[in-house]
Amino acid sequence: MGERGKPRVNLDWARLRAVVLESDDWGLCAWAADRDAWAALAGTPAFLSSAGKRYGGSTLESAADVRSLAALLLEHQGGDGRSPVWQANTVMANPDYARLMAGTPDALPLIELPETPARWRRQGLWDEVRRACDAGVWRIELHGLHHLPESAWLSALRRGDDDARRALAAASPVCSAVDASGEYDPAEPSEVRRRSLARAIARFRVLTGRAPASFCPPDYRWDESLEADAECHGVTTFQGKAEQAGRPLGRLRRALLAPRWPHVAGARFYMPPRIAFEPCGPEPGRAQAAVASALRRVREAWARARPAVVSSHRLNYAHIDPAWSEAGREALRELLAGLCHEGATFLVDADVRSLVERGVRAEERTEP
C-alpha cells in the first residue's frame, strides 16, 4: 500500500527504461522578440547576468522550430516502437504591450494563446503545434499563466525603473525585478497568485480541450499554498519538486529526495528529480558533453529503478541565432539516438503516474 492507504503497483522500472522529456517555456514571449530587441537590451542588468548570457537570445518559437522538432522526434522509436513525446510546458498568455505602453494598470493586461503580442507574431505557429500533437510527438502541459511576477513587474514600471522601461519599449518583460522573482513566488500577493493559477487552468482547458495532467511552476519558485490551490483545481502532479527554489539546504534536500520513488503526499504526485540537458548553443564540445552527461545520469536513474526525467528548456531550440537552434536540435538528435539504442521507453508524466497507480499507461492522448 502507498502513502495514506493508496494502492501502488510494483513495476520493474529498471527493465522498462522509462524516459520522460520535459521542456519549459513554450509559448512564452521572452527574452527578446527579434534581433533588434536583443541588441537594444544587451546592456541591461538582466541581460548581463549569468542567466541573461544564456537566455538573452531566447525567443518565442516559430512554426519552423516546432516543425523541425516534430520531424526530429518522428525519426526515432523507443523500445516499444513509439516515438519520443515532447512534453512542452506552456504558458497560457503574454503581456499586452500596447495597453502597457498606454499606462500601467492595476492588473497585468494579457493576450491569451494562440494569439500573441504584435511584435512576437509567428505565422502558422499554432497550426504546427496542432500537427505535432496530432502526430503524437507533442504534449502540452501547464507552465503557468504568463511566467512573470506580475506585482513586482508592474511596481518596477510604476517606479520608472530604467531597465523595466527599456524592456517595455522592446516588448520584453525581462528586467531586474522580473529576473529576481517568478509568477508564483511567495513574495507575490496571494490573491494575485490564486487569480493567475485559476485563469491559467481555465485557459488550458479551452486551448487543449482537457485538464492539465501536470504542472511545472515557472522558475521553480512556489510554496505549499500553490500546491494546495492547484489541488483544489484538480491539478495534483508536479514537476521540479527537487529543484524547488527558496527552500533551505537545497542541495541536501535534492539528494534526500533523489532516491524517494514514488514520491507521493496525499493526492499529490511528484515527478523524479530532473536531469538537465542544456547544450546551449554551437560552442565546440558543448553538445557532446551535454549528451554524455545526460546519458550517464539516465542510466543512473534506471539503476535506481525509477523513470529518467530529462529536462531541456526551449532556449536550446528557439533562438534568434539560427545556428544556436540547429546545434540544439543536433544535440537532441544524438541524445535520442543514444536513448533508443539502449531501448528506452518514452513516457509523459500522465503515463508515469498511471503506471505507478494502475500498472497501465494513461489513456490515449488528445490535443487541440
Secondary structure, DSSP 8 states (H G I E B T S, - for coil): --GGG-------HHHHTEEEEEEEEET---S-SSHHHHHHHTTSHHHHSHHHHHHTTB----HHHHHHHHHHHHT---TTS----EEEEE-SEEE-HHHHHT---SS--EEETT---GGG--TTHHHHHHHHHHTTSEEEEE--SSSS-HHHHHHHHHHT-HHHHHHHHTT---SHHHHT--TT-TTS-HHHHHHHHHHHHHHHHHHHSS--S-B--GGG---HHHHHHHHHTT--EES-GGG-TT-SSHHHHHHHHTT--SEEETTEEE---EEE----S--TTHHHHHHHHHHHHHHHHHHTTS-EEEE--GGGTSBSSHHHHHHHHHHHHHHHHHHHHTT-EEE-HHHHHHHHHHSS--S-----
